[in-house]
Amino acid sequence: MHVQDKGGIGLLTALSLLLVAVTMVTPTQAAYKLQERYSWNQLDFAFPNARLKEQAMASGDYIPQNALPVGVEHFGNRLFVTVPRWRDGIPATLTYINMDHSVTGSPELIPYPDWRANTAGDCANSITTAYRIKVDECGRLWVLDTGTVGIGNTTTNPCPYAINVFDLTTNTRIRRYELPAADTNPNTFIANIAVDIGKNCDDAYAYFADELGYGLISYSWELNKSWRFSAHSYFFPDPLRGDFNVAGINFQWGEEGIFGMSLTPIRSDGYRTLYFSPLASHRQFAVSTRILRDETRIEDSYHDFVALDERGPNAHTTSRVMSDDGVELFNLIDQNAVGCWHSSMPYSPQFHGIVDRDDVGLVFPADVKIDENKNVWVLSDRMPVFLLSDLDYSDINFRIYTAPLATLIENTVCDLREQRLRSPPIRSQFPKAALLLSRIWLMVTRLMIVDAGSAGVAGAVAGESVLLATRKERGAERMSQL
């Protein structure tokens, strides 16, 4: 039987509208995507002149295909990019882009603070290899020089691990601190740093994740001293999570322990919480910086570390960062995506969102940062392809994206602004979509009962009342969870 209302809109038409609406509002990625700012087929460096560049290429001091960017950080008009010396031919490891001169495109990387400070093997005066770096709120750039050349079985250690801190106003190094032998072991590999500023700029601590030596190192700026937390199983990889799939390549990184870290805003007790996770794991862990700041707790803190839930399947991550209002962003290297979680919510999969996903541009989003203006920066580099296969240098291989944090988390479960708190879970994810679907469904319901007279009208009103009651019930349930 063909049912049609007085307005001439048939039931089949209404159902078709509903189907179209479902198709239109079932997104596979966030509504607002990261915007590509810079991209390269291969990295280029700002040599003083063309002749020196040609000489470097002829001598093997510069081999463009051997350079892979891994870390990014933003400050003022400079975007810092790190390039580890995994292979020969890397002329500088700590570099930056002058954003006033290069707004977009494929700019040359400028050594920071200069060429001399990037001389491999000049331990006291230069940086041999840098990975992920951090700018603090006091205008200082924290760089850990691993002192290494090569990767895996090719690694050599011409220099010791050393913390280097630069004043970004004067572009001078203001601190160099070598990690003592007690803070490292023969397996040590440190690629991540978190910086904790307390009541003032002297009340500063840095935390370093020893991925393959399975430890967590604390450094006090005021004391100019470091200590190591080693005796914890949470630093180790999960033996069930060592299998990876990126860009069609299956590989095993089963030995990868504690890696990505983020710090919460200062809590009511005056301390922050450090969140961390091993790379070969889908789980996150937490510890108060009250413990990490206390050298006497290195052997007596096991139960102060807390295990949280798993993020879900395909949830390996190498980089995480948290905003000053508690939004954590993290890369999801198996999913070519960047995820989010609001730290006021339980750490469980239903409270994790995806802010962006791109199966071309975000293949291995190696680093994620939030700057002082709450802009997000993401560097993707196709690292597994570089290490285990061959990059196509006629294609774009390296990208840097940016977007305001508020734009990225909009319409995700991580957006906890006031209007979100009054909505049921489906609307917190896709509010406009849910409203559109509910209105179309009400229209279909009315059409189905249009010939039922007053009983049909009553039924439609009842159906709408039930739907509204369900919305209120879900909203109350959401509020009770906060």
C-alpha positions as CSV (number, residue, x, y, z in Angstrom):
1,M,0.0,0.0,0.0
2,H,1.4,3.4,-0.9
3,V,0.9,5.9,1.9
4,Q,1.1,9.6,1.2
5,D,0.4,12.5,3.5
6,K,-1.5,15.7,2.6
7,G,1.7,17.5,1.7
8,G,2.4,15.0,-1.1
9,I,5.6,13.5,0.4
10,G,5.4,9.7,0.1
11,L,6.7,7.2,2.7
12,L,9.2,5.8,0.3
13,T,10.5,9.3,-0.4
14,A,10.8,9.9,3.3
15,L,12.6,6.7,3.8
16,S,15.0,7.6,0.9
17,L,15.7,10.9,2.7
18,L,16.5,9.0,5.8
19,L,18.9,6.7,4.0
20,V,20.6,9.7,2.3
21,A,20.9,11.4,5.6
22,V,22.5,8.4,7.2
23,T,25.0,8.2,4.4
24,M,25.8,11.9,4.6
25,V,26.3,12.0,8.4
26,T,28.2,8.8,9.0
27,P,31.7,10.3,8.8
28,T,35.0,8.3,8.7
29,Q,37.0,11.2,9.9
30,A,36.6,14.5,11.8
31,A,34.6,17.3,10.1
32,Y,37.5,19.7,10.3
33,K,40.9,18.3,9.1
34,L,44.4,19.3,9.7
35,Q,45.8,21.6,7.1
36,E,49.0,20.8,5.3
37,R,51.6,23.5,5.9
38,Y,54.8,22.0,4.6
39,S,55.7,19.0,2.5
40,W,58.8,17.4,1.0
41,N,59.7,14.6,-1.4
42,Q,63.1,14.7,0.3
43,L,64.6,17.1,2.8
44,D,66.8,20.0,1.8
45,F,69.1,22.0,4.0
46,A,70.1,25.7,3.9
47,F,73.8,25.6,3.0
48,P,75.6,28.9,3.1
49,N,75.9,28.7,-0.7
50,A,75.5,26.4,-3.7
51,R,79.2,25.5,-3.9
52,L,79.3,24.2,-0.3
53,K,76.1,22.2,-0.9
54,E,77.6,20.6,-4.1
55,Q,80.8,19.8,-2.2
56,A,78.8,18.2,0.7
57,M,76.9,16.0,-1.8
58,A,80.1,15.0,-3.6
59,S,81.8,14.0,-0.4
60,G,78.8,12.1,1.1
61,D,78.3,14.6,3.9
62,Y,74.9,15.3,2.4
63,I,72.8,12.5,1.0
64,P,69.2,13.8,0.6
65,Q,67.6,10.3,0.5
66,N,69.1,9.4,3.9
67,A,67.3,12.2,5.8
68,L,64.1,11.5,7.8
69,P,62.4,14.1,10.0
70,V,61.1,12.7,13.3
71,G,60.4,15.6,15.7
72,V,58.6,19.0,15.4
73,E,58.1,21.9,17.7
74,H,56.8,25.5,17.3
75,F,57.9,28.8,18.8
76,G,57.1,32.2,17.5
77,N,58.1,32.4,13.8
78,R,60.2,29.2,13.9
79,L,59.1,25.7,13.4
80,F,61.8,23.3,14.6
81,V,62.4,19.9,12.9
82,T,64.8,17.2,14.0
83,V,66.6,14.8,11.7
84,P,68.4,11.9,13.5
85,R,71.7,10.7,12.1
86,W,70.5,7.2,11.3
87,R,72.4,7.0,8.1
88,D,75.4,8.8,6.6
89,G,74.9,12.2,4.9
90,I,72.9,14.1,7.5
91,P,74.4,17.6,7.7
92,A,72.4,18.9,10.6
93,T,70.2,17.2,13.2
94,L,68.5,20.2,14.9
95,T,67.0,22.6,12.4
96,Y,64.2,25.1,11.9
97,I,62.0,26.7,9.3
98,N,61.7,30.5,9.3
99,M,58.0,30.8,8.9
100,D,58.1,34.5,8.0
101,H,60.1,33.6,4.9
102,S,58.5,30.2,4.1
103,V,54.7,30.3,4.7
104,T,54.1,27.0,2.8
105,G,55.9,24.7,0.4
106,S,59.1,22.7,0.8
107,P,61.5,25.0,2.6
108,E,65.2,24.4,3.3
109,L,65.9,23.4,6.9
110,I,68.2,25.9,8.7
111,P,70.6,24.4,11.3
112,Y,69.9,25.6,14.8
113,P,71.5,27.6,16.3
114,D,74.1,27.3,13.5
115,W,76.1,24.8,11.5
116,R,78.9,24.5,14.0
117,A,76.4,23.4,16.7
118,N,75.4,20.5,14.5
119,T,78.8,18.9,14.1
120,A,78.6,15.1,14.7
121,G,81.0,13.9,17.4
122,D,81.9,17.3,18.8
123,C,80.5,16.3,22.1
124,A,81.0,19.4,24.2
125,N,80.0,22.0,21.6
126,S,77.5,20.3,19.3
127,I,74.5,18.0,19.0
128,T,75.1,14.7,17.2
129,T,71.5,13.3,17.1
130,A,68.2,14.8,18.3
131,Y,64.8,13.2,18.3
132,R,61.7,14.8,19.8
133,I,62.2,18.2,21.5
134,K,60.2,20.5,23.7
135,V,59.8,24.2,24.1
136,D,58.7,25.2,27.7
137,E,56.7,28.2,28.8
138,C,59.8,30.0,29.8
139,G,61.0,30.3,26.2
140,R,63.6,27.5,26.5
141,L,64.2,24.7,24.0
142,W,65.0,21.3,25.6
143,V,67.0,19.0,23.4
144,L,68.4,15.6,24.4
145,D,71.5,14.7,22.4
146,T,71.6,10.9,22.2
147,G,75.2,11.2,21.0
148,T,74.6,8.3,18.6
149,V,75.1,7.7,14.9
150,G,73.3,4.9,13.1
151,I,70.3,2.8,14.1
152,G,69.9,-0.7,15.4
153,N,73.0,-2.9,14.8
154,T,74.8,0.1,13.1
155,T,74.6,2.3,16.1
156,T,77.8,3.9,17.5
157,N,78.1,6.3,20.4
158,P,80.7,8.9,19.8
159,C,79.2,11.1,22.5
160,P,77.3,10.5,25.8
161,Y,73.7,11.3,26.3
162,A,73.4,15.0,27.2
163,I,70.6,17.5,27.9
164,N,71.0,20.7,26.0
165,V,68.8,23.7,26.8
166,F,68.7,26.8,24.6
167,D,67.4,30.3,25.3
168,L,65.2,31.1,22.3
169,T,65.5,34.8,22.8
170,T,69.3,34.9,22.6
171,N,69.6,31.6,20.6
172,T,72.4,30.5,22.9
173,R,72.8,27.3,24.8
174,I,72.4,28.0,28.5
175,R,72.8,24.5,29.9
176,R,74.5,21.2,29.0
177,Y,74.2,18.2,31.3
178,E,75.6,14.8,30.7
179,L,73.5,11.9,32.0
180,P,75.7,9.9,34.4
181,A,76.4,6.3,33.8
182,A,73.9,5.3,36.5
183,D,71.1,6.7,34.5
184,T,71.7,4.6,31.3
185,N,72.5,1.1,30.4
186,P,73.9,-0.7,27.3
187,N,70.4,-0.9,25.8
188,T,69.4,2.7,26.4
189,F,67.5,4.5,23.6
190,I,65.7,7.7,24.5
191,A,63.6,9.5,21.9
192,N,61.0,11.4,24.0
193,I,61.0,14.2,26.5
194,A,58.4,15.9,28.7
195,V,59.1,19.2,30.6
196,D,57.4,20.0,33.9
197,I,57.4,23.7,35.0
198,G,56.3,24.3,38.6
199,K,55.9,27.6,40.5
200,N,58.6,29.4,38.4
201,C,61.1,28.8,35.7
202,D,63.8,27.4,38.1
203,D,61.3,24.9,39.4
204,A,61.6,22.8,36.3
205,Y,62.0,19.1,35.7
206,A,62.4,17.1,32.6
207,Y,61.5,13.4,32.1
208,F,63.1,11.1,29.6
209,A,61.6,7.7,28.5
210,D,64.3,5.0,28.0
211,E,62.5,2.9,25.3
212,L,64.9,0.0,25.1
213,G,66.6,0.3,28.5
214,Y,63.2,0.3,30.2
215,G,63.5,3.2,32.6
216,L,62.3,6.7,33.3
217,I,64.8,9.4,34.0
218,S,64.1,12.6,36.0
219,Y,66.2,15.8,35.8
220,S,66.0,18.8,38.1
221,W,66.9,22.2,36.6
222,E,67.5,23.7,40.0
223,L,69.6,20.9,41.3
224,N,71.3,20.2,38.0
225,K,70.9,16.5,38.8
226,S,69.2,13.4,37.4
227,W,68.0,10.0,38.7
228,R,66.5,6.9,37.2
229,F,63.4,4.9,37.9
230,S,64.0,1.4,36.6
231,A,62.2,-1.2,38.7
232,H,58.8,-1.1,37.2
233,S,57.1,-3.6,34.8
234,Y,55.0,-0.8,33.3
235,F,58.0,0.4,31.4
236,F,58.2,-2.9,29.5
237,P,56.5,-3.9,26.2
238,D,53.4,-6.0,26.2
239,P,54.3,-9.4,24.6
240,L,50.9,-9.5,22.9
241,R,51.2,-6.1,21.2
242,G,54.5,-6.3,19.3
243,D,52.9,-6.8,15.8
244,F,52.5,-3.6,13.7
245,N,50.9,-2.9,10.3
246,V,51.7,0.5,8.6
247,A,51.4,1.4,4.9
248,G,50.8,-2.3,4.0
249,I,54.0,-3.4,5.8
250,N,53.8,-5.9,8.6
251,F,56.6,-5.8,11.0
252,Q,57.4,-6.5,14.7
253,W,58.7,-4.0,17.2
254,G,58.2,-6.3,20.1
255,E,61.1,-4.9,22.3
256,E,59.8,-1.3,22.3
257,G,59.0,-0.2,25.9
258,I,58.1,3.2,27.5
259,F,57.9,5.8,24.8
260,G,55.3,8.6,24.5
261,M,54.6,10.9,27.5
262,S,52.3,13.7,28.3
263,L,51.8,15.9,31.4
264,T,48.5,17.2,32.8
265,P,47.9,20.7,34.0
266,I,49.0,21.3,37.7
267,R,46.6,19.5,40.1
268,S,45.2,20.8,43.3
269,D,48.1,19.2,45.2
270,G,50.6,21.3,43.2
271,Y,51.8,18.4,41.1
272,R,51.0,17.1,37.6
273,T,50.3,13.6,36.4
274,L,52.6,12.0,33.9
275,Y,50.9,9.7,31.4
276,F,53.0,7.3,29.4
277,S,52.8,4.1,27.4
278,P,55.2,1.6,25.9
279,L,55.3,1.6,22.1
280,A,54.5,-2.2,22.0
281,S,51.3,-1.7,24.0
282,H,47.8,-0.4,23.8
283,R,47.6,0.6,27.4
284,Q,48.4,3.9,29.2
285,F,49.9,4.3,32.6
286,A,50.1,7.2,35.1
287,V,52.3,8.5,37.9
288,S,52.3,11.7,39.9
289,T,55.2,14.1,39.4
290,R,55.4,14.2,43.2
291,I,57.0,10.8,42.9
292,L,59.2,11.6,39.9
293,R,60.5,14.8,41.5
294,D,61.7,12.8,44.6
295,E,65.0,11.0,44.2
296,T,64.4,9.0,47.4
297,R,61.5,7.2,45.7
298,I,63.4,5.5,42.9
299,E,63.3,2.2,44.7
300,D,60.1,2.7,46.7
301,S,57.4,3.7,44.3
302,Y,56.0,0.6,42.6
303,H,52.5,1.1,43.8
304,D,52.4,4.8,43.0
305,F,52.2,3.9,39.3
306,V,48.7,3.3,38.0
307,A,47.6,1.1,35.0
308,L,44.7,2.5,32.9
309,D,42.5,0.7,30.4
310,E,43.6,-0.2,26.9
311,R,42.8,2.3,24.1
312,G,41.4,-0.5,21.9
313,P,42.7,-2.4,18.9
314,N,45.4,-1.0,16.6
315,A,46.3,1.7,19.1
316,H,50.1,1.8,19.1
317,T,51.4,5.3,19.8
318,T,54.8,7.0,19.8
319,S,53.9,10.6,20.7
320,R,51.4,12.3,23.0
321,V,50.8,15.8,24.3
322,M,48.2,17.4,26.6
323,S,46.8,21.0,26.5
324,D,46.6,23.2,29.5
325,D,42.9,22.4,29.8
326,G,43.4,18.6,29.8
327,V,42.9,17.5,26.2
328,E,45.4,14.8,25.3
329,L,46.3,14.2,21.6
330,F,48.3,11.2,20.5
331,N,49.3,9.6,17.2
332,L,47.8,6.3,16.2
333,I,50.4,4.9,13.9
334,D,48.5,1.8,12.8
335,Q,45.5,3.9,11.8
336,N,47.2,6.8,10.0
337,A,45.4,9.0,12.5
338,V,45.6,11.4,15.5
339,G,43.4,10.5,18.5
340,C,42.2,12.4,21.5
341,W,41.0,11.9,25.1
342,H,39.9,14.4,27.7
343,S,41.6,13.7,31.0
344,S,38.5,14.5,33.0
345,M,36.9,11.4,31.5
346,P,37.6,7.7,32.2
347,Y,40.4,6.3,30.1
348,S,38.3,3.8,28.1
349,P,37.7,3.4,24.4
350,Q,34.3,5.1,24.4
351,F,35.9,8.3,25.5
352,H,38.6,8.3,22.9
353,G,38.1,10.1,19.6
354,I,39.7,10.5,16.2
355,V,40.5,14.1,15.3
356,D,41.8,13.3,11.9
357,R,42.7,10.4,9.7
358,D,44.4,10.3,6.3
359,D,45.7,7.1,4.6
360,V,48.0,9.1,2.4
361,G,49.1,12.2,4.3
362,L,49.2,10.8,7.8
363,V,51.1,7.6,7.2
364,F,53.1,7.3,10.4
365,P,52.3,10.6,12.2
366,A,55.6,10.6,14.1
367,D,55.2,13.6,16.3
368,V,52.3,15.7,17.7
369,K,52.6,19.0,19.6
370,I,50.4,21.8,20.9
371,D,52.0,25.2,21.0
372,E,51.5,28.2,23.2
373,N,48.6,29.5,21.1
374,K,46.8,26.1,21.2
375,N,47.6,25.3,17.6
376,V,48.4,21.6,16.9
377,W,51.4,20.6,14.8
378,V,51.7,17.1,13.4
379,L,54.7,15.7,11.4
380,S,54.2,12.5,9.3
381,D,57.2,10.7,7.8
382,R,56.4,7.2,6.6
383,M,59.1,5.9,8.9
384,P,58.5,2.1,8.5
385,V,58.7,2.5,4.7
386,F,62.0,4.4,5.1
387,L,63.4,1.8,7.5
388,L,62.1,-1.4,6.0
389,S,61.5,-0.7,2.4
390,D,62.2,2.2,0.0
391,L,60.5,5.6,-0.2
392,D,59.4,6.8,-3.6
393,Y,61.2,10.2,-3.8
394,S,59.0,11.3,-6.7
395,D,56.1,11.3,-4.2
396,I,55.6,13.5,-1.2
397,N,57.0,11.6,1.8
398,F,57.1,14.1,4.6
399,R,54.4,16.5,5.7
400,I,53.7,19.0,8.5
401,Y,50.1,19.7,9.3
402,T,48.5,22.3,11.6
403,A,45.1,23.3,13.0
404,P,43.7,25.0,16.1
405,L,43.1,22.5,18.8
406,A,39.5,23.7,19.3
407,T,38.7,23.0,15.6
408,L,40.2,19.5,15.7
409,I,38.3,18.3,18.7
410,E,35.0,19.9,17.7
411,N,32.2,17.2,17.3
412,T,34.3,14.6,19.0
413,V,33.9,13.0,22.4
414,C,36.9,15.1,23.6
415,D,34.9,18.3,23.2
416,L,33.4,19.0,26.7
417,R,32.1,22.5,26.2
418,E,28.8,23.3,28.0
419,Q,26.5,22.4,25.1
420,R,28.1,18.9,24.9
421,L,27.3,18.2,28.5
422,R,23.6,18.6,27.9
423,S,23.6,16.1,25.0
424,P,23.4,12.3,24.8
425,P,26.5,10.3,23.7
426,I,25.5,10.2,20.0
427,R,25.1,14.0,19.9
428,S,28.5,14.5,21.6
429,Q,30.0,12.7,18.7
430,F,27.9,14.1,15.8
431,P,25.4,16.6,17.2
432,K,24.0,18.0,13.9
433,A,23.8,14.6,12.4
434,A,21.9,13.1,15.3
435,L,19.4,16.0,15.3
436,L,18.8,15.7,11.5
437,L,18.2,11.9,11.8
438,S,15.8,12.3,14.7
439,R,13.8,14.9,12.8
440,I,13.6,12.7,9.7
441,W,12.6,9.7,11.7
442,L,9.8,11.6,13.3
443,M,8.6,12.7,9.9
444,V,8.6,9.0,8.7
445,T,6.7,8.0,11.8
446,R,4.0,10.5,11.2
447,L,3.7,9.5,7.5
448,M,3.3,5.8,8.5
449,I,0.3,6.6,10.7
450,V,-1.3,9.5,8.7
451,D,-4.4,7.4,7.8
452,A,-4.9,6.3,11.4
453,G,-6.9,9.4,12.3
454,S,-6.7,10.8,15.8
455,A,-5.1,7.6,17.1
456,G,-2.3,8.1,14.6
457,V,-1.8,11.6,15.7
458,A,-1.7,10.5,19.3
459,G,0.8,7.8,18.4
460,A,3.1,10.3,16.6
461,V,3.0,12.6,19.6
462,A,3.7,9.7,21.9
463,G,6.6,8.6,19.6
464,E,8.1,12.1,19.8
465,S,7.7,12.2,23.6
466,V,9.5,8.8,23.9
467,L,12.3,10.1,21.8
468,L,12.7,13.3,23.8
469,A,12.5,11.3,27.1
470,T,15.3,9.1,25.8
471,R,17.4,12.1,25.0
472,K,16.9,13.4,28.5
473,E,17.7,10.0,30.0
474,R,20.9,9.7,28.0
475,G,21.9,13.3,28.9
476,A,21.4,12.6,32.6
477,E,23.5,9.4,32.3
478,R,26.3,11.4,30.6
479,M,26.2,14.0,33.4
480,S,26.4,11.3,36.0
481,Q,29.7,10.0,34.5
482,L,31.5,13.4,34.9
